[in-house]
């Protein structure tokens, strides 16, 4: 990474991506966006079997850096800010959101604090979302007169329903972790005091699973929104026939027959 605004590390076969701009509540600057995309690509190798994205300090991610927007508007006027936002959103979508979906392994968002705007969308692009009891969630876009981005208009209606999704955009008010859990925005809540441990533990547990199968199912579920039942069944047939060739599947059925716990290695 070109700067320290994104910290990448590896722990127990988990690629850990930490948004590290706490003084700005981890708001995404243009350079930080590039480093985040680079970190996601660093999670492609097979020795990384799961990914955790979290934030440093008291925030997960406050979204785009609105101060940067204001500077761009002051310098370039309406056309200047439009071009800048277009470039930034395009990079966010191509390199970050699609980058996460193209990782053939589970991605966990460890929402340690506020997730707003683009940070809210970044969280939605992950496969699982675990939250600190202190986490807060808001779309925030309408507060600056903006439309939503980061795939949130695609993911959010599918998670919470179209009416609730529109309500979250229109209200642009924070909701707490318990409300997010009841709506299906997050999968689990952990105490704030040891949240980092629990978030990493969640990702490590996934990394110890049959990650080849996880990646295949992730792809199939994403494709299911655009497939007929017949096409999806064909995809599942091909998928399970292919996965039968993997060492993990063979270990799984052997362990089942032997009444022991399987030892998956992501192969």
ChimeraX attribute file (.defattr): number of C-alpha atoms within 10 A of each C-alpha:
attribute: neighborCount
match mode: 1-to-1
recipient: residues
	/A:1	16
	/A:2	10
	/A:3	11
	/A:4	13
	/A:5	22
	/A:6	25
	/A:7	18
	/A:8	21
	/A:9	12
	/A:10	15
	/A:11	14
	/A:12	17
	/A:13	17
	/A:14	25
	/A:15	28
	/A:16	25
	/A:17	22
	/A:18	22
	/A:19	27
	/A:20	25
	/A:21	22
	/A:22	17
	/A:23	11
	/A:24	15
	/A:25	23
	/A:26	29
	/A:27	28
	/A:28	27
	/A:29	20
	/A:30	18
	/A:31	13
	/A:32	21
	/A:33	22
	/A:34	20
	/A:35	22
	/A:36	26
	/A:37	21
	/A:38	18
	/A:39	21
	/A:40	22
	/A:41	16
	/A:42	15
	/A:43	24
	/A:44	19
	/A:45	11
	/A:46	14
	/A:47	15
	/A:48	20
	/A:49	30
	/A:50	32
	/A:51	30
	/A:52	25
	/A:53	25
	/A:54	27
	/A:55	27
	/A:56	21
	/A:57	16
	/A:58	16
	/A:59	27
	/A:60	34
	/A:61	31
	/A:62	25
	/A:63	25
	/A:64	23
	/A:65	16
	/A:66	14
	/A:67	11
	/A:68	15
	/A:69	17
	/A:70	13
	/A:71	12
	/A:72	19
	/A:73	16
	/A:74	12
	/A:75	11
	/A:76	14
	/A:77	12
	/A:78	12
	/A:79	11
	/A:80	15
	/A:81	19
	/A:82	15
	/A:83	12
	/A:84	18
	/A:85	15
	/A:86	12
	/A:87	12
	/A:88	17
	/A:89	18
	/A:90	14
	/A:91	18
	/A:92	25
	/A:93	16
	/A:94	13
	/A:95	19
	/A:96	25
	/A:97	21
	/A:98	16
	/A:99	18
	/A:100	24
	/A:101	18
	/A:102	16
	/A:103	20
	/A:104	22
	/A:105	29
	/A:106	24
	/A:107	26
	/A:108	24
	/A:109	26
	/A:110	29
	/A:111	32
	/A:112	27
	/A:113	25
	/A:114	28
	/A:115	29
	/A:116	27
	/A:117	27
	/A:118	27
	/A:119	27
	/A:120	26
	/A:121	25
	/A:122	25
	/A:123	29
	/A:124	22
	/A:125	25
	/A:126	19
	/A:127	16
	/A:128	19
	/A:129	24
	/A:130	25
	/A:131	33
	/A:132	25
	/A:133	19
	/A:134	20
	/A:135	25
	/A:136	24
	/A:137	26
	/A:138	23
	/A:139	28
	/A:140	26
	/A:141	20
	/A:142	16
	/A:143	14
	/A:144	9
	/A:145	8
	/A:146	10
	/A:147	12
	/A:148	16
	/A:149	19
	/A:150	26
	/A:151	17
	/A:152	21
	/A:153	16
	/A:154	15
	/A:155	15
	/A:156	22
	/A:157	14
	/A:158	12
	/A:159	15
	/A:160	17
	/A:161	13
	/A:162	14
	/A:163	9
	/A:164	14
	/A:165	19
	/A:166	14
	/A:167	11
	/A:168	20
	/A:169	21
	/A:170	14
	/A:171	14
	/A:172	18
	/A:173	16
	/A:174	18
	/A:175	15
	/A:176	16
	/A:177	25
	/A:178	19
	/A:179	14
	/A:180	21
	/A:181	16
	/A:182	11
	/A:183	14
	/A:184	15
	/A:185	22
	/A:186	22
	/A:187	14
	/A:188	18
	/A:189	22
	/A:190	19
	/A:191	13
	/A:192	15
	/A:193	11
	/A:194	10
	/A:195	20
	/A:196	20
	/A:197	10
	/A:198	19
	/A:199	25
	/A:200	23
	/A:201	15
	/A:202	19
	/A:203	27
	/A:204	20
	/A:205	12
	/A:206	21
	/A:207	26
	/A:208	18
	/A:209	18
	/A:210	23
	/A:211	23
	/A:212	22
	/A:213	22
	/A:214	19
	/A:215	18
	/A:216	17
	/A:217	18
	/A:218	18
	/A:219	16
	/A:220	16
	/A:221	12
	/A:222	11
	/A:223	14
	/A:224	15
	/A:225	10
	/A:226	10
	/A:227	14
	/A:228	11
	/A:229	10
	/A:230	9
	/A:231	13
	/A:232	17
	/A:233	13
	/A:234	11
	/A:235	16
	/A:236	15
	/A:237	11
	/A:238	11
	/A:239	15
	/A:240	14
	/A:241	11
	/A:242	13
	/A:243	16
	/A:244	13
	/A:245	11
	/A:246	16
	/A:247	15
	/A:248	22
	/A:249	21
	/A:250	15
	/A:251	17
	/A:252	18
	/A:253	13
	/A:254	14
	/A:255	14
	/A:256	12
	/A:257	9
	/A:258	10
	/A:259	9
	/A:260	10
	/A:261	11
	/A:262	19
	/A:263	13
	/A:264	18
	/A:265	16
	/A:266	21
	/A:267	14
